[in-house]
Amino acid sequence: MKKNIIILLTACINPNGMCYTVLQDSKVRQKQYEEALLWYLNNTDFKIVFVENTDVNFSGKFVDYINNGRLEYINFYGNDYPKNMGKGYGEANIINESFIRSKWLKNADYVIKITGRLIVLNINVLTRDLYNEKNKNNKVYCMCGINSESTCPSYFFISPPLFLLNYFLKYKDCINDEKSVSFEHILYKSIVDWLNSKNLYYEFYYPISIKGMCGGNGIEYKQPGFKQYLKSFLRGLYINVVKQNKYIFNM
């Protein structure tokens, strides 16, 4: 049976003064979300859950995709927490609300979590192992490597729903950018717990190729070059094959 794999696009169209967020223009942000959503609809075969936390609803532009069962659009108001806690806390709340409201996510084999304004150009390459018959749905896929700062990139990772529900979300209220506890720190901590529970972590063999702008600093992401591809391949080989997930995190 083909596995049920769903993209979760997280969205915040109106940051309304959120700290550590340079890109505040809601019109620009909405355009980026719309463009990214359309790209994923046209360039992948996955079902998509789009979840927006400032109660902005542009679902009318995608009604055909909703009606044919390709897209689930969810909007709610969840941006009323103290702004000093930062956008990572808001994104964790979006993930939590997604599992409360979505009809699709809990039944997924894997959830591909993506920051919704960003286009992961090589998503189909990064996700092709998910359909492997030997894949028992107990892996978290990310781009952590050997990281002395104890963080993991949050804009793109893949996990079973169980990881998000029972490992990541239990720490969501610890996220506070003002106290230097970011989404990325909590994602790292959650993966450590996941591994300690005898589950698996998988390092991407390719760098994540992103088209879009970082909301935190307003800078466009650069495309990876040959050195980054080589580094990612060697790192993936070392972690996935040589170390076999052992001792790659500060446990």
C-alpha positions in Angstrom: 0.0 0.0 0.0 1.3 3.4 -0.9 2.3 5.5 2.1 0.2 8.5 3.1 2.6 11.4 3.0 1.4 15.0 3.6 3.0 18.4 3.3 2.3 20.7 6.2 2.8 24.4 5.3 2.9 26.7 8.2 1.9 30.4 7.7 1.8 33.7 9.5 0.6 36.4 7.0 0.4 39.3 9.5 3.3 39.2 12.1 2.0 42.4 13.6 5.3 43.5 15.2 6.7 40.0 16.0 10.2 40.3 17.3 13.2 39.0 15.3 11.1 39.3 12.1 12.3 41.7 9.5 9.7 40.8 6.9 6.6 42.4 8.3 4.7 43.5 5.2 1.6 41.3 5.1 0.9 41.8 1.4 4.4 40.7 0.5 4.1 37.7 2.8 0.7 36.6 1.5 2.0 36.7 -2.1 5.0 34.5 -1.1 2.6 32.0 0.6 0.3 31.9 -2.4 3.3 31.4 -4.8 4.8 28.7 -2.7 1.5 26.8 -2.2 0.8 26.9 -5.9 4.3 25.6 -6.6 3.9 22.6 -4.3 0.5 21.8 -5.9 2.0 21.9 -9.3 5.3 20.2 -8.7 4.6 17.5 -6.1 2.0 14.7 -5.8 1.5 15.1 -2.0 -1.6 16.2 -0.3 -1.1 19.6 1.4 -2.3 21.0 4.7 -1.9 24.8 4.7 -2.4 26.4 8.2 -2.4 30.2 8.8 -2.4 31.7 12.3 -3.6 35.3 11.7 -7.0 34.3 10.5 -6.4 35.3 6.9 -8.4 33.3 4.4 -7.4 33.3 0.7 -8.7 29.7 0.2 -11.1 31.0 -2.5 -8.1 31.2 -4.9 -7.5 27.5 -4.5 -11.1 26.2 -4.3 -10.6 23.6 -7.0 -7.7 22.0 -5.2 -9.8 21.9 -2.0 -12.8 20.4 -3.7 -10.8 17.7 -5.4 -9.2 16.6 -2.1 -5.7 17.8 -2.7 -5.6 20.8 -0.3 -6.8 21.3 3.2 -6.9 25.0 4.1 -7.0 26.0 7.8 -7.0 29.5 9.3 -7.4 30.5 12.9 -6.2 33.4 15.1 -3.3 32.3 17.2 -1.0 35.3 17.1 -2.0 36.9 20.4 0.9 35.6 22.5 3.6 38.0 23.8 5.7 39.1 20.8 9.0 38.8 22.6 8.6 35.0 22.5 9.2 35.1 18.8 8.0 33.5 15.6 9.2 30.0 16.5 6.7 29.8 19.4 4.0 30.8 17.0 5.0 28.2 14.5 5.0 25.5 17.2 1.4 26.6 18.0 0.5 26.3 14.3 1.7 22.7 14.3 -0.3 22.0 17.5 -3.4 23.6 16.0 -2.9 21.6 12.8 -3.3 18.3 14.6 -6.4 19.6 16.4 -8.1 20.8 13.2 -6.8 18.8 10.3 -8.7 15.7 9.1 -5.6 14.4 7.4 -2.5 14.8 9.5 -3.1 12.2 12.2 -3.5 9.4 9.7 -0.3 10.3 7.8 2.7 8.0 7.7 4.9 11.0 7.3 4.5 14.8 7.6 6.8 17.0 5.6 6.9 20.2 7.6 7.9 23.3 5.6 7.9 27.0 6.4 5.1 28.0 4.1 6.7 30.9 2.2 9.7 28.9 1.1 9.9 26.7 -2.0 12.1 23.6 -1.5 13.2 23.1 -5.1 14.6 19.6 -4.6 11.7 18.3 -2.4 11.1 15.3 -4.7 14.7 14.2 -4.4 14.8 14.7 -0.6 11.6 12.7 -0.1 12.0 9.8 -2.4 13.3 7.4 0.3 9.9 7.7 2.1 8.3 5.2 -0.2 11.0 2.5 0.5 9.2 -0.7 1.6 11.8 -1.1 4.3 11.0 2.2 5.8 9.0 1.5 9.0 7.8 5.0 9.6 10.1 5.6 12.6 12.6 8.0 11.1 13.0 11.7 11.4 14.6 13.3 8.4 16.5 16.5 8.8 19.8 18.3 8.1 21.4 18.3 11.5 24.9 16.8 11.1 27.3 17.1 14.0 26.2 20.4 15.5 27.9 21.8 18.5 25.2 24.5 18.9 22.5 21.8 19.5 20.1 23.1 16.9 18.4 21.7 13.8 17.0 23.7 10.8 13.3 24.1 11.2 12.3 25.3 7.7 12.2 21.8 6.3 12.1 18.4 8.1 10.2 15.2 7.8 8.8 13.1 10.6 6.0 10.7 11.5 3.0 12.4 13.3 4.1 10.5 16.5 7.3 12.5 16.7 5.5 15.9 16.4 2.7 14.9 18.8 4.6 13.1 21.5 8.1 14.4 21.3 8.2 17.9 19.8 5.0 19.5 21.0 5.5 18.5 24.6 8.3 21.1 24.7 6.5 23.8 22.7 5.9 26.1 25.7 9.7 26.2 26.3 10.3 28.1 23.0 11.2 31.7 23.8 13.4 33.7 21.5 14.0 36.3 24.1 15.5 33.7 26.3 17.5 32.2 23.4 15.5 29.0 23.3 14.4 28.7 19.7 12.3 26.3 17.7 15.6 24.9 16.4 16.8 24.2 19.9 13.6 22.4 20.8 13.6 20.4 17.5 17.1 19.2 18.4 16.1 18.2 21.9 13.1 16.4 20.6 15.2 14.4 18.1 17.5 13.4 21.0 14.5 12.1 22.9 13.3 10.3 19.7 16.7 8.5 19.4 16.8 7.7 23.1 13.5 5.9 22.5 15.2 3.7 19.9 13.8 5.4 16.9 15.9 6.6 13.9 17.3 9.8 12.5 18.2 10.2 8.9 20.5 12.8 7.5 19.8 14.2 4.0 22.4 13.3 1.4 21.7 16.5 -0.5 21.6 20.1 0.8 18.2 21.7 0.9 17.7 24.0 -2.1 15.5 26.8 -1.1 13.9 29.6 -3.1 12.6 32.4 -0.9 13.4 35.0 1.7 14.3 34.5 5.3 11.7 36.2 7.4 14.1 36.8 10.2 16.6 38.9 8.3 15.0 39.5 5.0 17.8 37.9 3.0 17.2 35.7 0.0 18.4 32.1 0.4 21.4 31.2 -1.8 21.4 28.1 -3.9 23.9 25.4 -2.7 27.1 24.9 -4.7 29.2 21.9 -5.5 31.1 22.0 -2.2 27.8 22.0 -0.2 26.6 19.0 -2.2 29.8 17.1 -1.6 29.7 18.0 2.1 26.1 16.9 2.5 26.8 13.6 0.8 29.8 12.8 2.9 28.0 13.9 6.1 25.0 11.7 5.2 27.3 8.8 4.4 29.1 9.2 7.7 25.9 9.5 9.9 23.6 7.1 8.1 26.0 4.4 7.2 29.2 4.6 9.3 27.7 5.8 12.6 24.2 4.4 12.0 22.6 7.3 14.0 24.8 6.6 17.0 26.5 9.4 19.0 25.7 12.1 16.5 23.9 14.2 19.0 25.0 15.5 22.4 23.0 12.9 24.4 
